[in-house]
Structures are given as structure tokens and as C-alpha cells.
């Protein structure tokens, strides 16, 4: 066997003193491409022209993360952190500009421990949402947690940027149900709620990933759900009255009782009304007949199941099983482009009709509309960094997929044009967007004297965070004034004079 190579006084040499070598991957290592690709969900960011990390660090405990920060600071290597890798712009593992950075990939840190008596759980950032949901349900069929719909999303990124799914009207976003965190800060210190400032604790729960340190784990409140929930999916084509139904829905959806969520997935000439009700078919059908009779929902549409089964059902359809919640090898990795909007005033019916024309144009994507109201709209705007609250009727997500790299021109153009078309009908000054639906077209930080500037951050930052952006920047100025943790859309430090 070759003699051990003495550690050099460089970043890697520093790492190997504190972290077992089997957890470190240099760019030259044969496993590096596989480890990097493991959780790249948007194939646009797999291609060779993307700026890749020099190293990938796969810690198994918090002290490894602390060492990575200490070594990174000492040797001027930045860290990007990746949990589930679902970032739409890939900023957890690629840089737009040439930059020396390493990725701290948390996929080996995914413990979930439930305290059933206290109705709380600790979950590591590297767990995927499905693992959290599964473990909660294994402990109790009548407890749940309100985070994203897709089970492969990482806890780390989802909670950091807000996190919402089918329970948003009942319980709001994931971040507002977080009661404690463990975070490694820009000095390599491990903090929790009791040792960090109140502003720092506020900022990590919804202020977006990367900016405020590496969140190792999150303590969350588990929330009650009934033993049986009811799911329905009712597709309606334009000929079957989709335009009138969407028109009615935009007023009804946000005003329904908090235990009923009906979202719309519009694709081609069809609007699919997808509902989840926290209760049985027997109480749902009269509710639907009184609030939204036009949809024609009846008992034949009901699918009753425990809450945990509704997660794979909604994500993958009837045939999905609980094991789909644990599957980490999802092979669905399209090329993707995503944008989002918030709607406060009902969209005119003529415009809704035009949207269905857009949806059959060349390069057309899908439009997902999530109704707000109830719990998500009741929380004050400043309570968490996530500001999309009172008065929001619904969130729109424009999703566009393609499967052949060369086929991107039409979908990219469609997304741009569709977004432009919607401008008059959505929120203004700023035109709001959801931080977790990251869109680099909203703006990029400029870096001056090695610090991201507040002015450049404000451009995209107020769209994601409205009036909370400034408080986030001031907090960043206090916890990471040298802007160590950064990416193209991280919160810039605002230093108070
Ligand atoms: P990833 O690891 O790429 O991280 C995202 C960002 O957070 C990066 O900037 C990263 O550096 C940072 N970060 C990650 N871990 C961190 C940590 N431990 N500490 C600090 N920063 C960290 N959203 C939603 O709310 N509801 C939904 O239903 C869906 N659905 C959905 C479906 C699909 C298929 C995709 C691809 C995405 C979604 N999303 C979503 C958006 C999703 O919530 C968003 O992309 C999250 O940031 C992804 O978190 P990951 O940990 O997977 O991403």
C-alpha cells in the first residue's frame, strides 16, 4: 500500500485533519461526478459548462460541518450547501461565475426523531420530505407536517425558503412551524435558538437557504389531522367549462374552510381541480355542493385514505405507495424552467380564457395555482420572512419541462412570454415571487469589494421578501458581515453605520 500522503497546508489538507477521507470527494476523484449528479434535479445544470465545486464534503455529524466552515474561511474557499438539490437554478451545487467553492452535501444526515408525547420532531436537513412524513405517520396516524408536495425535496432547502403544500390553508408554511434549529454559522459555531439572536432565528426560518449558515437540523411542531382525509381530482376541459370554473374558483378557493384545499393544475386545454379535505367524503360532498356546486363534485370522486397516503397519491397518482416517500432515486430529471406570481385581484375571465390559449401554444408549460386564505394568510407579514399573506388569493407557478437539451428554445421563450403576459393581472411594486421557486431572471447579486451589494440584492430580494428584505439584510450584516455564505441570490449584508 502507498504511504499516506502528508496533509498539505491547504483547504483539503485542513479538511482531512478533521473529517474522515471517505467523506471527501475531490474533483479528481472517480466518484466525484456520481456524487455531484446524485441530487441534481434540473438537468440544465448538469452540463459541463456549469462552474462546479472543487470538492464535495458529505458530513455525518455537525462537527464535520463546523470543520468545513473553519477550513473554508482559513483557506478562502466558499461553501455551498445542498440538502435535496431541488433548487430550480441549481445554486446549491453550481456557480454562475467562476468561483472556488466546495459543496457541503447533507445527504448522509437525514435522521428524523419524533417525540410523540410532546408532538414535536427533530429532522436533519438532509432528510427528504417523504422521510419526514413517513416517520411521523409511523409514530401516529393523526399527526402531520405542512411542507412541500413532492416527497424528494430536501428538508434543508424547503424549510429555509418557506415550504408549502396541501396543508397550507390549515397550517401555513413549514418555516412557521419550526420551533428550534441547529445551525453552523459563518464562524463555524454551532448555535441553537437559545444561543443565537432572535433576528437570526427569524431569518433562518424562511429567509432562503445559504445566507444565514448551514442548518443542521430543525425541531418542528407536529400538527393534528383526522384519521381519514379525502382526495379528489376532477379534470375539466375548456369545452366542459374550465374557464368559468377557474373564474369561480379564484373567489371560492381562498374563502373555503381551512380544512379544504383545492388547487388547480392547468395543462393544455384542461384544468385539473385537485382537492384535499381533512375529513370524510360524507361531510365533504355537502360542503362542495354548497360552496362550489358548479364543479359537480360528488361521492364518486372521493378517495378516502389516511393523510400519509394522500402524499404519494397526490404526487404520483392512485398506484403510488408509501415506499415512494422513501425513494431517493427518483429518475425524473427533466430540463426545467420555473417562475411564480401572486394574485390579489381576481383575474378577468377574458384573461383566464387567454391563458388556456397560451397553454396550447408551442413550448407551453403547466400552470399550478395554489389557493391561499385561511392560516397561510392569517400570519402577519413580518412574523416570518415569507411575506405573501393577507389578501393573496392564490400563488401561480409556471412550470416548463423538456427532455432533450436541444429542445429548450421554445419552452424558454414560452415561459418568458407567458410571464410577461400575466404582468398586468398579478401583484405589483414589487411583483412578488416565492423564494423557493427560485428564478434567477429576477436578479443577481453584484459583488463589490468581495461583498454582495445591498442595492443589487434589493432588486430580486423585495420580490421574494417584500418589506422583510431589509431586516434580512441587516441580520446578515450582523451574523455574516464578510458575506462568507453567498450565492447569486443570497441575502447581502447591510451594515448599520
Ligand atoms: P437544495 O439542496 O438545492 O437547496 C436549495 C437552497 O437552499 C440552496 O440555496 C441551498 O444552498 C440552500 N440550502 C440547502 N440546504 C440548506 C441547509 N441545510 N442550510 C442552509 N441552506 C441550505 N416548494 C414548496 O414549497 N412546495 C412544493 O410543493 C414544491 N414542489 C417542488 C417540486 C419539485 C419537483 C421541485 C424540484 C421543487 C419543488 N419546490 C416546492 C421547491 C423547493 O421547495 C425548493 O427548490 C427547495 O429550496 C429545495 O430544497 P432542497 O433542499 O431540495 O434544495
Boltz pocket constraint, residues with backbone or C-beta under 6 A from the ligand:
constraints:
  - pocket:
      binder: B
      contacts: [[A, 41], [A, 80], [A, 81], [A, 82], [A, 83], [A, 84], [A, 85], [A, 86], [A, 87], [A, 88], [A, 90], [A, 91], [A, 92], [A, 106], [A, 125], [A, 147], [A, 148], [A, 149], [A, 150], [A, 152], [A, 153], [A, 154], [A, 155], [A, 156], [A, 157], [A, 158], [A, 160], [A, 161], [A, 162], [A, 163], [A, 164], [A, 165], [A, 208], [A, 209], [A, 210], [A, 211], [A, 213], [A, 214], [A, 215], [A, 216], [A, 436], [A, 437], [A, 487]]
      max_distance: 6.0
